[in-house]
Amino acid sequence: MLNEGLDDISISRPKEKLDWGIPVPGDAKQVMYVWFEALMNYITVLGYPEHDDFKHFWPANVQVIGKDIIRFHAAIWPAMLLSLNLPLPKQLYVHGFITMNGEKMSKSIGNVVAPQEILAKYGTDPFRYYFLRHIPSYEDGDFSWDAFEASYNNELANELGNAVQRTLAMIQKYQNGIIGEMPEAEHDVAPYNEAIAQCKFDRALDDVWEQVRGLNQYIDEQKPWEIAKADDEEHLREVLAYQASCLLQIADMLEPFMPETAVKIRNIFSEGIVRPIAGTLFPRNDLKPAE
């Protein structure tokens, strides 16, 4: 659209056709075009031009919008700001739509799911995980209860939850809960940081899950239970300390996505001794809501 050239637009509408709008100063026959007025809320709500909130919070580090309103935010809004000699938002993140079982959500069809339904059943962190990893950051994505449940049970409960539980249990069983000195984390986080900077949250979480799966593979290959049988205490201590160190780095990487889970993992391993939690991080949940 920008390459084709921009034409002037009217920022008002005749009051006789749209009598509920905000009156245009000095012209009682006109009301403000709703998208012109609505975009101004970004700065007027901060007390533009003189209030401290405006000086502190503008320009926005990132504005998050849906793809259907990109024209207003990527063309009209910047033009308005430039006309006022104000700085533009530093970044515009435009996301796609969410479908339900492959179909557009519609009240008439009855295939709408409310966030509260998911939160009530699974909690906040699993909700955030699914929609940030399994809904593409820049494309349309699909939600279904089956897909959500599979993600929760297979990835959160079986992969991450089991890595935490196995490490915790073995440190308790073989070392009386004492981790000892942990090595520095070795995972390269540069691709993860780059993905977050580009708002590619699905890619960032893919990187986290490479580390989760790598840790589970490490546990299966090292077989700490066999090292314990061989009474090789020093080697066992090194292996379990490495596992705890990996989990702490995973917790740091999960912080922007699953803050409650990150805190729980840190509370278990960060002090050099394990502090067990009640139950498990992600108790299996196999009950689907009623159709």
N, C-alpha and C positions, 0 to 999 in steps of 0.2 A: 504494500500500500504506500509506504514511504517512497519507494523508487518510482512509482507512477506519479508522484506529486500530490501535494495536499492543497485542498481548496479551503477557503474561509467557511466557517460554519456559523450559524446564528446561535447565540447564547440565550435567546428568549423565545417565547411562544405567545401567540395572541391569547389574551385572557378569555376571550369569548369561546375558545376551543379547549382551554385548560384552566378553569377558574380556581383550582386548588393550589396553584404554584405560589412561590414567593414573589411578591410584587417587585418589578424593576424600579429602582429609585428614579423618580422624575417622569415615569411613563406608566400611568395607571392602566393602560390598555395591554400591557405586556407582563408576563410572569417569567421567571428564570427557567431556562432549560434544565431539567432535573439532573442531567449528568454534569453540567457545569457546576451547579450548586452542590451536588453530592461530592464531587472531587475536592472541593474547597474544604470539606470537613476534615481532611487529613491535617491541615494546618490550623484551621480555626478552632478545632477541639483542643489544640495545644496552646491556644491563646495568641495566635498570630495577630499583630506583629511584635507586641512588646513584652509578652509574659515569659517568665523564665523557662517554663516547660517547652515552649517553642524553640528557644535558644539552645536548650539542652538536647532535645530529641530530634530536631530536624537539622540536616536531612536524614531520612530513615536509612538505616543500614541495608534493609531489604524490605520490599513490599511484596506480599504474597497474594496472588489473584488467580482466578480461574481463566481458562483460555477463551471463554466467550466474551470477556470484557477487556481483552488486550488492547483493542483500538483506543478505548478511553484512557487507559493507563500508560500506553506506550507512545501515543501521539498527542491526544488532546491535553492530558495532564502535564506532560513536559512543556508543551507550548504555553500553558497558563503560568507555570513556574518561571519559565524564561522571560515572559512578559513582565513579571514582577521582580526580575533580577534575583531570584532565589535559587539556591542549589537544588539539583535534581536528586531523587533517591539514588543511592549508590548502586542498588541492584534491584532488578525486577524478576521475581521468580513466578513463572506461569505454569500452572499444573493442569492436568487433564481432568476428565470426568470419571466417576465411579459407576460402573454398571452392576446389576444384580443378576447373578446366574446368566451372564451374557446379554442381558436386556437392559435398556434404559429404564431407570427407576421412574415409576409413574404411580400417582395415587389412584388413577382410574383403573390401572392394571392390578394394583394392590401388592406390588413387589417392593415396597419401600421398607427399609430397615432403619431404625433410629439408632444413633450412637449409644443412647442410654441402654438399649437392649443388650448390646455387646458388653458395655462396661459393667452392667449388673451381673453378667454371667462370668466374665473372664477378668475384669479389672482393667486398670488404666494402662499398665505396661504392655501386656499382650496386645491390646488395641493399638497402641502406638507402634509396636513392632510390626504387626501385620500391614498396617496402612503405609508405613514408611519403607518396608522392604518388598512387599508383594504387590503393591500398587506402584507401577513405574513412575519415577519422579517427574518425567516430562511427557508421559503418554496416558491414555485412558487405561484404567485397570478394572478388574472385576472382583466383586465380593460374593462369596457364598458361605453359608454356615459350614458346609463340608470342608471347603478349602481352609477356612479359619481354624476349624477344629484340628485338621491335619497339621497345620502349621504349629498350633499350640502344643499338640501332643508329641509330634515328631521332632520339632526343632527346639522348642523351649523346654519341654519336660524331658524328652529323651536325650537330647544332645547337650544343651547347656545345663539343665537341672541335674542330669546324671554326672556330668563332669565335676560339678560342685559337690554333689553328694558323695561320690566315690572318693574324691580327694579328702574331704572332711572325715569320712569314716575311716580311711586308712591311716591318717595322721592320728586320729583318736586311738585306733586299735594298736598300732605298731609303735607309736612314739608318745603315748599318753597326752596327746593333744598339743605337743610342742613342735613347732615348725622349725625353729632355729633361723639361721641366717639365710635369706633368700637371694638368689642371683638377680642381676638386672634383667629386665624383660628384653627379649631379643627381636621381637616382631617389628618389621619395618612399617611404621605408621604413615609414611609419606603419601602413599596412594590413598589411604583413608582420609587424611587431612585435605588432600586435593579434591576428593569427591565431595566432602562437606562444603568446601569453599565454592564449588560449582553447583551446590544444591542437588547433587546426585546422591540422595540419601539411600536409595536402594543399593547403589554400588558400594557405599560406605558400609552398610550392614552386611553385604556379601563378603566384604573384607574381614569384618568381625567374625563372621561364621566360618571363614576359612581357618581362622585361629581356633575357634571352638572345636571344629572337626579335627584339626591338627593335634589339639591337646588330647582328644579322645583316642586318636590313633597312637599317640605317644604312650598313653597309659596301657593300651592293649599290647604294644610292642615291648615296653619295658617290664610289664608284669610285676608290679611292686610286691604282690602277694608271694611270688616265687623268690624274689630277693629276700623277703622277710624269712621265708623257710630256710634259706641258705645262711641266715644269720650274718649277712653282710650289712651291718648297721650304717656304715658310712655311705655306701652306695645308695641304700634305701633313703637316707636322709637327703641326699642330693636330688634324687628323683622326686620325692614328695615336695621338697622346697621349690623345685622347678615348676611343678604342677601348680603350687600355690601362687608363685610369681606370675605364671601365665594367666591365672584367673584374675589376679589383681589388674593386669594390663587389660584384659577383656572388660573388667568392670569400668576402667577409665574410658575405654572406647564406647561402652554402652551408655555412658552418662548422658549424652544429649538425647538419646532415644528411649532409654528405659531407666530413668533416674532412681526409682524405688529399688529395682533389681540391683543396680550398681552399688547402692548403699548397703544392701543386704550382703552382697559378696564381700565388700570391704570389711564389714563388721565381723565376718567369719574369719578372715585370713590376715588382716593388715597388722595385727599387733604381735605377730611372732608366735602366738598360740591360737588355736582355733576356738571360736565361740559359736557353738551349735545354735541353730535356729529351730523353732518349733515346726515340725512338719517338713515339707519340701518347698523349694522355690516355686514350682509349678505343679500342683497336684493335678493328676489327670482328670479331665472333664469330658465325659462322653455323652452327656445328655443334651440333645438339640432342643431348641425352643419349639413349642407346638406350632404347627403350620397354621 
